[in-house]
Amino acid sequence: MTETAVAESPNDTAQGVRRRDFIYVAATGAAGVGAASVLVPLISQMAPSADVLAESSTEIDIGAIQPGQAIKAVFHKQPVFVRRLTPVEIAEANKVDVATLRDPQTLEERTKKGKEEWLITMGVCTHLGCVPLGAGEGEVKGEFGGYFCPCHGSTYDTAARIRKGPAPKNLEVPPYEFTSDTVVKIG
């Protein structure tokens, strides 16, 4: 009995490898395109929408605020207090021994250099999120002349630092910058 071996020519082997390589490359390319077509919409839907981007910053004209006066504005759907401190309020805030405060911060740390008369804070009590009084005309300012939270009695001084009551921290200072002498951009 004689065995007959079928011999492959060198061209057949080379061509088979080329076909296999092409199939691997084509399959990998198709998988890559498929993955990209799934990932691009998935990632782009996680980006903030136009209405969220529009609320990412707020510009406030502070030119009409007189010394000793405060206004309420809105930033990220929360109240913001913009207060123009008088020289007396600045002096009182600076003479407080920071070591005696629950959340020790100086007035200088809470304001911008060269603009110490402008105190900008979120108008949300750090205890349970109520809106303190003291920014509006005729509102109760508490015994330290700053803000008073009517919900649980937290009292803040003129630098919006917690002085009395259950609030654990000072009123938060949001990121802000002065774009001119009369306009501040929050956010």
Backbone as a printed PyTorch tensor [residue, N CA C, xyz], in Angstrom:
tensor([[[  0.8120,  -1.1400,   0.0000],
         [  0.0000,   0.0000,   0.0000],
         [  0.8790,   1.2340,   0.0000]],

        [[  0.5330,   2.0900,  -0.8110],
         [  1.3490,   3.2840,  -0.9570],
         [  0.5220,   4.4850,  -0.4770]],

        [[  1.1890,   5.2380,   0.3070],
         [  0.5160,   6.4640,   0.7510],
         [  0.8300,   7.5830,  -0.2040]],

        [[ -0.2050,   8.2530,  -0.5000],
         [ -0.0050,   9.3950,  -1.3760],
         [ -0.1980,  10.6440,  -0.5200]],

        [[  0.7740,  11.3940,  -0.4870],
         [  0.6990,  12.6370,   0.2710],
         [  0.3670,  13.7670,  -0.6660]],

        [[ -0.5620,  14.5440,  -0.2250],
         [ -0.9140,  15.7100,  -1.0260],
         [ -0.0270,  16.8360,  -0.5340]],

        [[  0.7840,  17.2860,  -1.3640],
         [  1.7040,  18.3530,  -0.9890],
         [  1.0940,  19.6980,  -1.3700]],

        [[  1.1820,  20.6120,  -0.4120],
         [  0.7140,  21.9600,  -0.7020],
         [  1.8370,  22.7480,  -1.3330]],

        [[  1.4730,  23.5170,  -2.2680],
         [  2.5020,  24.3320,  -2.9020],
         [  2.7870,  25.5240,  -1.9970]],

        [[  3.9420,  26.1200,  -2.0880],
         [  4.2560,  27.2820,  -1.2520],
         [  3.3000,  28.4470,  -1.4890]],

        [[  2.7500,  28.5610,  -2.6680],
         [  1.8050,  29.6510,  -2.9530],
         [  0.5100,  29.4740,  -2.1700]],

        [[  0.0370,  28.1860,  -2.0350],
         [ -1.1960,  27.9250,  -1.2900],
         [ -1.0420,  28.3430,   0.1790]],

        [[  0.0740,  27.9990,   0.8100],
         [  0.3040,  28.3240,   2.2150],
         [  0.4010,  29.8290,   2.4090]],

        [[  1.0860,  30.4940,   1.5690],
         [  1.2500,  31.9470,   1.6840],
         [ -0.0880,  32.6440,   1.4920]],

        [[ -0.8850,  32.1580,   0.5730],
         [ -2.1720,  32.7680,   0.3180],
         [ -3.1370,  32.5160,   1.4880]],

        [[ -3.0640,  31.3400,   2.1090],
         [ -3.9060,  31.0210,   3.2550],
         [ -3.5990,  31.9250,   4.4330]],

        [[ -2.3550,  32.1860,   4.6430],
         [ -1.9680,  33.0710,   5.7340],
         [ -2.4580,  34.4840,   5.4550]],

        [[ -2.3420,  34.9140,   4.2400],
         [ -2.8000,  36.2560,   3.8930],
         [ -4.3120,  36.3830,   4.0870]],

        [[ -5.0620,  35.3960,   3.7200],
         [ -6.5080,  35.4470,   3.9150],
         [ -6.8510,  35.4940,   5.4020]],

        [[ -6.1870,  34.6890,   6.1890],
         [ -6.4210,  34.6400,   7.6280],
         [ -6.0710,  35.9890,   8.2610]],

        [[ -4.9530,  36.5680,   7.8860],
         [ -4.5580,  37.8830,   8.4130],
         [ -5.6040,  38.9400,   8.0620]],

        [[ -6.1000,  38.8820,   6.8220],
         [ -7.1030,  39.8490,   6.3950],
         [ -8.3790,  39.7040,   7.2300]],

        [[ -8.7880,  38.4760,   7.5100],
         [-10.0020,  38.2480,   8.2990],
         [ -9.8120,  38.7680,   9.7230]],

        [[ -8.6440,  38.5290,  10.3180],
         [ -8.3670,  39.0420,  11.6680],
         [ -8.4010,  40.5720,  11.6870]],

        [[ -7.7650,  41.1740,  10.7280],
         [ -7.7260,  42.6400,  10.6700],
         [ -9.1290,  43.1940,  10.4370]],

        [[ -9.8770,  42.5940,   9.5400],
         [-11.2350,  43.0610,   9.2470],
         [-12.1410,  42.8940,  10.4700]],

        [[-12.0300,  41.7670,  11.1600],
         [-12.8610,  41.5260,  12.3450],
         [-12.4980,  42.5090,  13.4620]],

        [[-11.2190,  42.7410,  13.6650],
         [-10.7820,  43.6810,  14.6970],
         [-11.2520,  45.0950,  14.3560]],

        [[-11.1370,  45.4770,  13.1000],
         [-11.6100,  46.7960,  12.6740],
         [-13.0990,  46.9470,  12.8710]],

        [[-13.8780,  45.9420,  12.5300],
         [-15.3330,  45.9900,  12.6970],
         [-15.7000,  46.0870,  14.1790]],

        [[-14.9760,  45.3400,  15.0220],
         [-15.2320,  45.4080,  16.4700],
         [-14.9000,  46.7980,  17.0130]],

        [[-13.8210,  47.3820,  16.5220],
         [-13.4430,  48.7340,  16.9620],
         [-14.4790,  49.7660,  16.5720]],

        [[-14.9760,  49.6830,  15.3400],
         [-16.0080,  50.6120,  14.8790],
         [-17.2890,  50.4080,  15.6890]],

        [[-17.6260,  49.1690,  15.9730],
         [-18.8210,  48.8770,  16.7750],
         [-18.6920,  49.4160,  18.1910]],

        [[-17.5280,  49.2180,  18.7840],
         [-17.3060,  49.7270,  20.1410],
         [-17.3780,  51.2460,  20.1620]],

        [[-16.7820,  51.8980,  19.1850],
         [-16.8210,  53.3630,  19.1190],
         [-18.2450,  53.8630,  18.9290]],

        [[-19.0210,  53.1570,  18.0980],
         [-20.3980,  53.5970,  17.8570],
         [-21.2660,  53.4440,  19.0990]],

        [[-20.8890,  52.5830,  20.0220],
         [-21.6190,  52.4370,  21.2770],
         [-21.0900,  53.4230,  22.3220]],

        [[-19.7700,  53.6020,  22.4050],
         [-19.1760,  54.4310,  23.4480],
         [-19.3650,  55.9290,  23.2350]],

        [[-19.3120,  56.3990,  22.0060],
         [-19.4250,  57.8370,  21.7650],
         [-20.7620,  58.3840,  22.2660]],

        [[-21.9030,  57.7990,  21.9060],
         [-23.1580,  58.3260,  22.4630],
         [-23.2540,  58.1430,  23.9790]],

        [[-22.7140,  57.0590,  24.4960],
         [-22.7640,  56.8150,  25.9350],
         [-21.9910,  57.8920,  26.6900]],

        [[-20.8140,  58.2220,  26.2290],
         [-19.9940,  59.2300,  26.9040],
         [-20.5690,  60.6280,  26.6870]],

        [[-21.0380,  60.9200,  25.4840],
         [-21.5600,  62.2680,  25.2210],
         [-22.8420,  62.5530,  25.9970]],

        [[-23.6250,  61.5480,  26.3260],
         [-24.8380,  61.7940,  27.1090],
         [-24.5120,  62.1280,  28.5570]],

        [[-23.2890,  61.8500,  29.0040],
         [-22.8870,  62.1930,  30.3660],
         [-22.4460,  63.6430,  30.5000]],

        [[-22.2350,  64.3430,  29.4090],
         [-21.8260,  65.7460,  29.4380],
         [-22.9930,  66.6020,  29.9350]],

        [[-22.7000,  67.7140,  30.6100],
         [-23.7840,  68.5560,  31.0980],
         [-24.5690,  69.1810,  29.9580]],

        [[-25.8540,  69.3330,  30.1750],
         [-26.7180,  69.9120,  29.1440],
         [-26.5330,  71.4280,  29.0920]],

        [[-27.1090,  72.0500,  28.0850],
         [-26.9440,  73.4880,  27.8810],
         [-27.5070,  74.2960,  29.0500]],

        [[-28.6430,  73.8670,  29.6210],
         [-29.2120,  74.6170,  30.7330],
         [-28.3410,  74.5250,  31.9780]],

        [[-27.6750,  73.4000,  32.1790],
         [-26.7640,  73.2540,  33.3130],
         [-25.5320,  74.1250,  33.1040]],

        [[-24.9930,  74.1390,  31.8990],
         [-23.8380,  74.9810,  31.6100],
         [-24.1730,  76.4590,  31.7760]],

        [[-25.3800,  76.8350,  31.4360],
         [-25.7880,  78.2330,  31.5790],
         [-25.8360,  78.6490,  33.0380]],

        [[-26.1370,  77.7160,  33.9260],
         [-26.2050,  78.0180,  35.3520],
         [-24.8720,  77.7960,  36.0680]],

        [[-23.8290,  77.4660,  35.3470],
         [-22.5580,  77.1650,  35.9910],
         [-21.8780,  78.3970,  36.5510]],

        [[-22.2820,  79.5780,  36.1070],
         [-21.7510,  80.8100,  36.6770],
         [-22.8470,  81.8730,  36.6530]],

        [[-22.7010,  82.8370,  37.5480],
         [-23.6540,  83.9230,  37.6660],
         [-22.8810,  85.2240,  37.7960]],

        [[-23.2760,  86.2370,  37.0560],
         [-22.6720,  87.5560,  37.1890],
         [-23.6330,  88.4650,  37.9360]],

        [[-23.0960,  89.1960,  38.9040],
         [-23.9100,  90.0800,  39.7350],
         [-23.3210,  91.4840,  39.6890]],

        [[-24.1790,  92.4520,  39.4340],
         [-23.7670,  93.8490,  39.4660],
         [-23.8510,  94.3160,  40.9140]],

        [[-22.7150,  94.6750,  41.4870],
         [-22.6690,  95.0500,  42.9000],
         [-22.4950,  96.5570,  43.0950]],

        [[-22.5880,  97.3040,  42.0010],
         [-22.3470,  98.7400,  42.0580],
         [-23.3100,  99.5040,  42.9460]],

        [[-24.5270,  99.0520,  43.0920],
         [-25.5350,  99.7870,  43.8610],
         [-25.5640,  99.4190,  45.3440]],

        [[-24.7660,  98.4500,  45.7620],
         [-24.7790,  98.0130,  47.1620],
         [-23.9900,  99.0120,  48.0070]],

        [[-24.6460,  99.5670,  49.0080],
         [-24.0200, 100.5380,  49.8960],
         [-23.3160,  99.8300,  51.0520]],

        [[-22.3150, 100.4690,  51.6770],
         [-21.6610,  99.8650,  52.8500],
         [-22.6880,  99.5230,  53.9290]],

        [[-22.5750,  98.3150,  54.4620],
         [-23.5070,  97.8300,  55.4700],
         [-24.7270,  97.1350,  54.8930]],

        [[-24.8340,  97.1190,  53.5800],
         [-25.9840,  96.5220,  52.9120],
         [-25.6060,  95.1570,  52.3340]],

        [[-26.5980,  94.2960,  52.1670],
         [-26.4010,  92.9740,  51.5600],
         [-27.5390,  92.7040,  50.5910]],

        [[-27.2570,  91.8770,  49.6040],
         [-28.2970,  91.4500,  48.6670],
         [-28.2900,  89.9300,  48.5900]],

        [[-29.4050,  89.3980,  48.1000],
         [-29.5100,  87.9660,  47.8430],
         [-29.5210,  87.7580,  46.3390]],

        [[-28.7920,  86.7610,  45.8840],
         [-28.7830,  86.3770,  44.4740],
         [-28.9540,  84.8650,  44.4230]],

        [[-28.9180,  84.2860,  43.2340],
         [-29.0760,  82.8380,  43.0840],
         [-27.8990,  82.2890,  42.2890]],

        [[-27.3320,  81.1940,  42.7980],
         [-26.2430,  80.4930,  42.1260],
         [-26.4770,  79.0000,  42.3380]],

        [[-26.5520,  78.2290,  41.2560],
         [-26.8520,  76.7900,  41.3170],
         [-28.1510,  76.5250,  42.0720]],

        [[-29.1330,  77.3800,  41.8350],
         [-30.4650,  77.2610,  42.4440],
         [-30.4370,  77.3810,  43.9610]],

        [[-29.3930,  78.0210,  44.4920],
         [-29.2860,  78.2590,  45.9280],
         [-29.0310,  79.7510,  46.1570]],

        [[-29.4570,  80.2610,  47.3060],
         [-29.2320,  81.6800,  47.5750],
         [-27.7550,  81.9870,  47.8430]],

        [[-27.3550,  83.1810,  47.4140],
         [-26.0120,  83.6940,  47.6630],
         [-26.1820,  85.0600,  48.3160]],

        [[-25.3780,  85.3100,  49.3510],
         [-25.4000,  86.6090,  50.0100],
         [-24.1720,  87.4000,  49.5670]],

        [[-24.4000,  88.6080,  49.0910],
         [-23.3090,  89.5180,  48.7420],
         [-23.4210,  90.6930,  49.6990]],

        [[-22.4250,  90.8520,  50.5400],
         [-22.4830,  91.8660,  51.5930],
         [-21.3030,  92.8210,  51.4650]],

        [[-21.5990,  94.1040,  51.5350],
         [-20.5460,  95.1240,  51.5330],
         [-20.3460,  95.5700,  52.9760]],

        [[-19.2260,  95.1780,  53.5290],
         [-18.9430,  95.4530,  54.9330],
         [-18.5180,  96.9050,  55.1300]],

        [[-18.9020,  97.4540,  56.2800],
         [-18.4580,  98.7910,  56.6610],
         [-17.0840,  98.6750,  57.3120]],

        [[-16.3420,  99.7690,  57.4180],
         [-15.0600,  99.7070,  58.1240],
         [-15.2000,  99.2140,  59.5650]],

        [[-16.3060,  99.5610,  60.2240],
         [-16.5360,  99.0990,  61.5990],
         [-16.7380,  97.5820,  61.6160]],

        [[-17.5180,  97.0340,  60.6680],
         [-17.7410,  95.5860,  60.6010],
         [-16.4360,  94.8460,  60.3010]],

        [[-15.6110,  95.4130,  59.4420],
         [-14.3140,  94.7910,  59.1270],
         [-13.4380,  94.7730,  60.3670]],

        [[-13.4080,  95.8900,  61.1120],
         [-12.5980,  95.9610,  62.3390],
         [-13.0920,  94.9620,  63.3830]],

        [[-14.4220,  94.8530,  63.5510],
         [-14.9810,  93.8940,  64.5140],
         [-14.6390,  92.4620,  64.1190]],

        [[-14.7310,  92.1480,  62.8350],
         [-14.4150,  90.7910,  62.3720],
         [-12.9380,  90.4780,  62.5640]],

        [[-12.0810,  91.4710,  62.3700],
         [-10.6380,  91.2460,  62.5040],
         [-10.1710,  91.1390,  63.9460]],

        [[-10.9220,  91.7200,  64.8900],
         [-10.4720,  91.6620,  66.2860],
         [-10.9080,  90.3680,  66.9990]],

        [[-11.7180,  89.5410,  66.3480],
         [-12.1450,  88.2710,  66.9430],
         [-10.9590,  87.3080,  66.9780]],

        [[-10.7430,  86.6850,  68.1280],
         [ -9.6850,  85.6750,  68.2520],
         [-10.1290,  84.4250,  67.4920]],

        [[ -9.4500,  84.1320,  66.3890],
         [ -9.8310,  83.0290,  65.5060],
         [ -9.7600,  81.6830,  66.2320]],

        [[ -8.8920,  81.5700,  67.2140],
         [ -8.7480,  80.3090,  67.9620],
         [-10.0110,  79.9610,  68.7440]],

        [[-10.8600,  80.9530,  69.0260],
         [-12.0910,  80.6900,  69.7770],
         [-13.2460,  80.2570,  68.8770]],

        [[-13.0490,  80.2910,  67.5740],
         [-14.1240,  79.9560,  66.6410],
         [-14.2100,  78.4600,  66.3840]],

        [[-15.4120,  77.9830,  66.1730],
         [-15.6510,  76.5750,  65.8710],
         [-15.0200,  76.1800,  64.5290]],

        [[-15.1300,  77.0550,  63.5480],
         [-14.5440,  76.8500,  62.2240],
         [-13.6170,  78.0470,  61.9850]],

        [[-12.3670,  77.9560,  62.4550],
         [-11.4880,  79.1260,  62.4650],
         [-11.0720,  79.6030,  61.0740]],

        [[-11.5100,  80.8060,  60.7350],
         [-11.1120,  81.4770,  59.5050],
         [-11.0940,  82.9690,  59.7630]],

        [[-10.0920,  83.6400,  59.1970],
         [-10.0540,  85.0900,  59.3040],
         [-10.9110,  85.6910,  58.2000]],

        [[-11.2290,  86.9640,  58.3520],
         [-11.9730,  87.6650,  57.3060],
         [-11.1430,  87.6990,  56.0260]],

        [[ -9.8430,  87.8450,  56.1700],
         [ -8.9470,  87.8800,  55.0130],
         [ -9.0150,  86.5790,  54.2120]],

        [[ -9.1750,  85.4390,  54.8960],
         [ -9.2770,  84.1430,  54.2220],
         [-10.6230,  83.9930,  53.4940]],

        [[-11.6060,  84.7710,  53.9010],
         [-12.9550,  84.6330,  53.3460],
         [-13.2670,  85.6710,  52.2710]],

        [[-12.3380,  86.5920,  52.0300],
         [-12.5340,  87.6290,  51.0140],
         [-11.3340,  87.6570,  50.0720]],

        [[-11.4550,  88.4210,  48.9910],
         [-10.3590,  88.5690,  48.0230],
         [ -9.4390,  89.7000,  48.4640]],

        [[ -8.1650,  89.5270,  48.2250],
         [ -7.1750,  90.5430,  48.5830],
         [ -7.4860,  91.8450,  47.8390]],

        [[ -7.4940,  92.9300,  48.5780],
         [ -7.8130,  94.2260,  47.9950],
         [ -9.3000,  94.5160,  47.9170]],

        [[-10.1270,  93.5320,  48.1990],
         [-11.5970,  93.6810,  48.1470],
         [-12.2120,  93.1710,  49.4480]],

        [[-11.5630,  93.4740,  50.5790],
         [-12.0010,  92.9550,  51.8810],
         [-13.3880,  93.4290,  52.2770]],

        [[-13.8760,  94.5080,  51.6640],
         [-15.2030,  94.9970,  52.0200],
         [-16.3210,  94.1470,  51.4190]],

        [[-15.9880,  93.2600,  50.4790],
         [-16.9920,  92.4210,  49.8190],
         [-16.9260,  90.9980,  50.3490]],

        [[-17.9860,  90.5760,  51.0120],
         [-18.0870,  89.2090,  51.5220],
         [-19.1780,  88.4970,  50.7290]],

        [[-18.7940,  87.4210,  50.0570],
         [-19.7380,  86.6630,  49.2310],
         [-19.7970,  85.2410,  49.7780]],

        [[-20.9870,  84.8320,  50.2060],
         [-21.1730,  83.5010,  50.7810],
         [-22.4500,  82.8700,  50.2380]],

        [[-22.5010,  81.5600,  50.3290],
         [-23.7410,  80.8500,  50.0190],
         [-24.7200,  81.1560,  51.1510]],

        [[-25.9760,  81.3360,  50.8200],
         [-26.9890,  81.6600,  51.8160],
         [-27.7000,  80.4240,  52.3260]],

        [[-26.9140,  79.4110,  52.6970],
         [-27.4690,  78.1470,  53.1730],
         [-26.7880,  77.7920,  54.4940]],

        [[-27.5770,  77.6510,  55.5420],
         [-27.0360,  77.2930,  56.8540],
         [-26.3590,  75.9320,  56.7730]],

        [[-25.2140,  75.8110,  57.3890],
         [-24.4520,  74.5590,  57.3220],
         [-24.9700,  73.5040,  58.2930]],

        [[-26.0250,  73.8150,  59.0310],
         [-26.5930,  72.8180,  59.9260],
         [-27.5380,  71.8930,  59.1620]],

        [[-28.6610,  72.4210,  58.6900],
         [-29.6170,  71.5900,  57.9610],
         [-30.1120,  72.2270,  56.6720]],

        [[-29.4360,  73.2730,  56.2000],
         [-29.7510,  73.8190,  54.8900],
         [-30.8310,  74.8800,  54.8330]],

        [[-31.2120,  75.4650,  55.9470],
         [-32.1800,  76.5620,  55.9250],
         [-31.5020,  77.8220,  55.3840]],

        [[-32.2950,  78.8190,  55.0370],
         [-31.7560,  80.0910,  54.5580],
         [-31.7420,  81.0710,  55.7310]],

        [[-30.5540,  81.4990,  56.1540],
         [-30.4740,  82.4500,  57.2710],
         [-31.0410,  83.8170,  56.9110]],

        [[-31.4390,  84.5480,  57.9350],
         [-31.8990,  85.9240,  57.7830],
         [-30.7120,  86.8600,  57.9760]],

        [[-30.8470,  88.0840,  57.4940],
         [-29.8100,  89.0850,  57.7130],
         [-29.3540,  89.7670,  56.4480]],

        [[-29.6990,  89.2180,  55.2940],
         [-29.2940,  89.8370,  54.0320],
         [-30.3300,  90.8350,  53.5410]],

        [[-31.5520,  90.6650,  53.9510],
         [-32.6270,  91.5590,  53.5010],
         [-32.8080,  92.7410,  54.4340]],

        [[-33.4260,  93.7870,  53.9310],
         [-33.6860,  94.9870,  54.7140],
         [-34.6160,  94.6640,  55.8750]],

        [[-34.2090,  95.0020,  57.0890],
         [-35.0320,  94.8160,  58.2770],
         [-35.0500,  93.4030,  58.8290]],

        [[-34.2800,  92.4810,  58.2700],
         [-34.2490,  91.1070,  58.7870],
         [-33.3780,  91.0200,  60.0380]],

        [[-33.6940,  90.0520,  60.8750],
         [-32.9270,  89.8110,  62.0980],
         [-31.5210,  89.3570,  61.7180]],

        [[-30.5140,  90.0060,  62.3070],
         [-29.1160,  89.6630,  61.9900],
         [-28.4390,  88.8720,  63.0980]],

        [[-29.1230,  88.6660,  64.2040],
         [-28.5190,  87.9140,  65.3000],
         [-27.6440,  88.8040,  66.1690]],

        [[-27.1780,  88.2370,  67.2630],
         [-26.4430,  89.0480,  68.2370],
         [-25.0470,  89.4610,  67.7780]],

        [[-24.5200,  88.8600,  66.6980],
         [-23.1900,  89.2220,  66.2100],
         [-23.2530,  90.0870,  64.9480]],

        [[-24.4590,  90.5120,  64.5610],
         [-24.6360,  91.4500,  63.4660],
         [-24.4640,  90.8690,  62.0720]],

        [[-24.4470,  89.5510,  61.9490],
         [-24.2600,  88.9300,  60.6430],
         [-25.5310,  88.3150,  60.1150]],

        [[-25.6890,  87.0200,  60.3680],
         [-26.8530,  86.2760,  59.8840],
         [-27.4030,  85.4220,  61.0120]],

        [[-28.7190,  85.1850,  60.9620],
         [-29.3900,  84.3610,  61.9660],
         [-30.2600,  83.3390,  61.2650]],

        [[-30.0570,  82.0630,  61.5730],
         [-30.8650,  81.0050,  60.9830],
         [-32.0790,  80.7610,  61.8750]],

        [[-33.2860,  81.0170,  61.3660],
         [-34.4790,  80.8770,  62.1950],
         [-34.8740,  79.4270,  62.4750]],

        [[-34.3190,  78.4810,  61.7360],
         [-34.7140,  77.0780,  61.9260],
         [-34.2500,  76.5210,  63.2670]],

        [[-32.9720,  76.6960,  63.5900],
         [-32.4410,  76.1110,  64.8210],
         [-31.5650,  77.0730,  65.6160]],

        [[-31.5350,  78.3420,  65.2230],
         [-30.8660,  79.3540,  66.0250],
         [-29.3800,  79.5450,  65.7940]],

        [[-28.8430,  79.0680,  64.6960],
         [-27.4240,  79.3130,  64.4300],
         [-27.2220,  80.8030,  64.1550]],

        [[-26.1670,  81.3550,  64.7550],
         [-25.8730,  82.7710,  64.6190],
         [-24.4870,  82.9400,  64.0130]],

        [[-24.3940,  83.7790,  62.9910],
         [-23.1400,  84.0340,  62.2810],
         [-22.7550,  85.4970,  62.4810]],

        [[-21.4530,  85.7790,  62.4860],
         [-21.0110,  87.1660,  62.6360],
         [-20.9650,  87.8660,  61.2830]],

        [[-20.4110,  89.0900,  61.2490],
         [-20.3900,  89.8750,  60.0100],
         [-19.5050,  89.2470,  58.9390]],

        [[-18.6200,  88.3400,  59.3080],
         [-17.7870,  87.6200,  58.3350],
         [-18.4150,  86.2740,  57.9740]],

        [[-19.6780,  86.0610,  58.3750],
         [-20.4400,  84.8370,  58.1130],
         [-19.7810,  83.6100,  58.7260]],

        [[-19.1510,  83.8140,  59.8750],
         [-18.5390,  82.7060,  60.6190],
         [-19.4920,  82.2680,  61.7250]],

        [[-19.5990,  80.9740,  61.9440],
         [-20.5020,  80.4580,  62.9700],
         [-19.9880,  80.8670,  64.3460]],

        [[-20.8920,  81.4390,  65.1400],
         [-20.4990,  81.8860,  66.4740],
         [-21.3220,  81.2040,  67.5580]],

        [[-22.5380,  80.7740,  67.2020],
         [-23.4240,  80.2120,  68.2120],
         [-24.4450,  79.3310,  67.5130]],

        [[-24.8650,  78.2480,  68.1680],
         [-25.8920,  77.3880,  67.5980],
         [-25.3240,  76.0880,  67.0540]],

        [[-26.1770,  75.2720,  66.4420],
         [-25.7640,  73.9220,  66.0350],
         [-24.9790,  73.8250,  64.7200]],

        [[-24.8970,  74.8700,  63.9470],
         [-24.1940,  74.7810,  62.6560],
         [-22.7190,  74.4350,  62.8850]],

        [[-22.1910,  73.4510,  62.1460],
         [-20.8110,  73.0270,  62.3710],
         [-19.7590,  73.8880,  61.6710]],

        [[-20.1530,  74.5790,  60.6080],
         [-19.1790,  75.3240,  59.8090],
         [-19.6820,  76.7200,  59.4780]],

        [[-18.7550,  77.5490,  59.0160],
         [-19.1020,  78.8890,  58.5360],
         [-19.9240,  78.7710,  57.2640]],

        [[-20.5990,  79.8580,  56.8890],
         [-21.2870,  79.8650,  55.5990],
         [-20.2280,  79.7080,  54.5180]],

        [[-20.5120,  78.8800,  53.5400],
         [-19.5410,  78.5520,  52.4870],
         [-19.2810,  79.7480,  51.5710]],

        [[-18.0100,  79.9440,  51.2320],
         [-17.6260,  80.9690,  50.2710],
         [-17.4830,  80.2780,  48.9150]],

        [[-18.3330,  80.6380,  47.9360],
         [-18.2450,  79.9880,  46.6290],
         [-17.0480,  80.5360,  45.8460]],

        [[-16.6220,  79.8350,  44.8040],
         [-15.5590,  80.3930,  43.9650],
         [-16.0970,  81.6190,  43.2110]],

        [[-15.3540,  82.7150,  43.2720],
         [-15.7990,  83.9300,  42.5780],
         [-14.5970,  84.7730,  42.2000]],

        [[-14.8370,  85.6940,  41.2790],
         [-13.8020,  86.6430,  40.8710],
         [-14.4690,  87.9450,  40.4540]],

        [[-13.7370,  89.0270,  40.6050],
         [-14.2310,  90.3300,  40.1830],
         [-13.8480,  90.5270,  38.7340]],

        [[-14.8430,  90.7140,  37.8580],
         [-14.5480,  90.9640,  36.4430],
         [-14.3820,  92.4600,  36.1810]],

        [[-14.9020,  93.2850,  37.0740],
         [-14.6890,  94.7360,  37.0370],
         [-14.9130,  95.2390,  38.4640]],

        [[-14.8650,  96.5620,  38.6510],
         [-15.0820,  97.1080,  39.9860],
         [-16.5220,  96.9390,  40.4600]],

        [[-17.4450,  96.7440,  39.5120],
         [-18.8610,  96.6600,  39.8850],
         [-19.5280,  95.3320,  39.5170]],

        [[-18.7690,  94.3890,  38.9840],
         [-19.3500,  93.1030,  38.5840],
         [-18.5270,  91.9710,  39.1770]],

        [[-19.2270,  91.0200,  39.7910],
         [-18.5740,  89.8350,  40.3290],
         [-19.1630,  88.6100,  39.6210]],

        [[-18.2900,  87.6790,  39.2690],
         [-18.7210,  86.4370,  38.6110],
         [-18.5490,  85.2940,  39.5990]],

        [[-19.6560,  84.6530,  39.9250],
         [-19.6380,  83.5280,  40.8590],
         [-19.6710,  82.2440,  40.0570]],

        [[-18.7680,  81.3420,  40.3680],
         [-18.7080,  80.0640,  39.6590],
         [-17.6020,  79.9640,  38.6600]]])
